[in-house]
Amino acid sequence: MPGIVIVAHTPLASAMLGFAEQTFGNLPEKIQAVDIPPYEDAKVSFDRVLAAAKAVDMGKGILVLTDVMGATPANVASRLIGQIQLPGKPLSPLIVLTGLNLPMLMRAVSYQQDDLDELAKKTLQGGQNGILRIGVNTNFLNTASEDR
């Protein structure tokens, strides 16, 4: 079973983990959250993310979910990819996905028994499928155009 690490701006990672616990009735196995506060040194953040990755690593891979591409949490998480090449006890293969949303997290937890590649595909699909437009208030549109 791949481990899952949520890395996001404070307090989003912890809130997402709390959501998973509430939704699934207990804390899912081998999942950790790392909140990245503003102005924290990137080395400190990386060390905390690395510790979380090691804590969930059972040799079946690690799925890392981050909030915003290009922001500190994603940048720190992406540095983990280099850790699988280190001598000693390297990390299992890992995949980093950005754009974390609740449907994405629900999918990750629901399919955690899958292998890492399949888990990443289903998680990404869940996140994308969770973004929908659910209608338009046409009265508002008509009123707005009449006001011009």
C-alpha positions in Angstrom: 0.0 0.0 0.0 1.5 3.4 -1.0 1.8 6.0 1.7 0.3 9.4 1.3 1.7 12.7 2.3 -0.3 16.0 2.2 1.9 19.1 1.9 0.2 22.4 1.9 0.1 25.9 3.2 -0.8 26.2 6.9 -3.5 25.0 8.0 -4.7 23.3 4.8 -2.7 20.0 5.1 -4.0 19.4 8.6 -7.5 20.4 7.7 -7.4 18.0 4.8 -6.2 15.2 7.0 -9.0 16.1 9.5 -11.5 15.9 6.7 -10.3 12.4 5.7 -10.6 11.2 9.3 -14.1 12.6 9.6 -15.2 11.2 6.2 -13.8 7.7 6.6 -14.6 7.4 10.3 -10.9 7.0 11.4 -7.5 8.2 10.4 -6.5 6.3 7.2 -3.3 4.3 7.4 0.0 5.6 6.3 -1.1 9.1 5.7 0.5 12.2 7.1 0.0 16.0 6.8 2.7 18.6 6.8 1.6 22.3 7.1 4.1 24.7 5.7 3.9 28.1 7.5 4.8 31.3 5.9 8.5 32.4 6.2 9.7 28.9 7.4 13.1 28.1 6.2 12.9 25.8 3.2 15.4 23.4 4.7 13.3 23.1 7.8 10.2 22.5 5.7 12.0 19.9 3.6 13.3 18.0 6.7 9.7 17.8 8.0 8.3 16.6 4.7 11.1 14.1 4.4 10.3 12.8 7.9 6.7 12.4 7.0 7.5 10.6 3.7 9.8 8.2 5.7 7.0 7.6 8.2 4.5 6.5 5.5 7.0 4.6 3.4 6.2 0.8 3.4 8.2 0.1 0.2 5.2 0.4 -2.1 5.7 4.0 -3.1 4.6 7.4 -1.8 1.9 9.7 -3.2 2.5 13.3 -2.3 -0.4 15.8 -2.7 0.3 19.5 -2.7 -1.9 22.5 -3.0 -0.4 25.0 -5.5 2.1 24.4 -8.3 5.1 26.7 -7.9 4.5 27.5 -4.3 6.8 26.5 -1.4 4.9 23.3 -0.4 5.1 22.0 -4.0 8.7 23.1 -4.4 9.7 21.4 -1.1 7.7 18.2 -2.0 9.3 18.0 -5.4 12.7 17.9 -3.8 11.7 14.5 -2.4 12.1 13.0 -5.9 15.9 13.3 -5.6 15.8 11.4 -2.3 15.0 8.1 -4.0 18.6 8.2 -5.4 20.4 8.7 -2.1 22.6 6.0 -0.7 21.6 4.2 2.5 17.9 3.7 2.8 16.4 5.6 -0.1 12.8 6.4 -0.3 10.4 4.3 -2.4 9.4 5.7 -5.7 7.1 8.7 -5.4 4.7 10.8 -7.4 3.9 14.4 -6.6 0.5 15.8 -7.6 -0.5 19.5 -7.2 -3.8 21.2 -7.1 -5.1 19.3 -4.1 -8.9 19.4 -3.6 -11.2 17.3 -1.4 -12.4 15.0 -4.2 -8.8 14.3 -5.0 -8.0 13.4 -1.4 -11.1 11.2 -1.1 -10.0 9.3 -4.2 -6.5 8.9 -2.9 -7.7 7.4 0.4 -10.3 5.2 -1.3 -7.9 3.7 -3.7 -4.8 3.5 -1.4 -4.6 -0.3 -1.9 -3.8 0.1 -5.6 -0.2 0.3 -6.8 1.4 3.7 -6.9 0.9 4.5 -10.6 -2.8 3.4 -10.6 -3.4 5.3 -7.3 -1.9 8.5 -8.9 -4.1 8.1 -12.0 -7.3 7.7 -10.0 -6.4 10.5 -7.6 -5.7 12.9 -10.5 -8.9 11.9 -12.2 -10.9 12.4 -9.0 -9.5 15.9 -8.5 -10.3 16.8 -12.1 -13.8 15.3 -12.0 -14.5 17.1 -8.8 -14.3 20.5 -10.6 -17.7 21.2 -12.1 -19.9 24.1 -13.0 -23.3 23.4 -11.5 -25.5 26.0 -13.1 -26.1 29.6 -13.8 -28.5 32.0 -12.1 -30.0 33.4 -15.3 -32.0 36.0 -13.4 -28.8 37.5 -12.2 -27.4 37.6 -15.8 -30.5 39.2 -17.2 -30.6 41.8 -14.4 -26.9 42.6 -14.9 -27.4 43.2 -18.6 -30.5 45.3 -18.0 -28.5 47.5 -15.6 -26.0 48.5 -18.3 
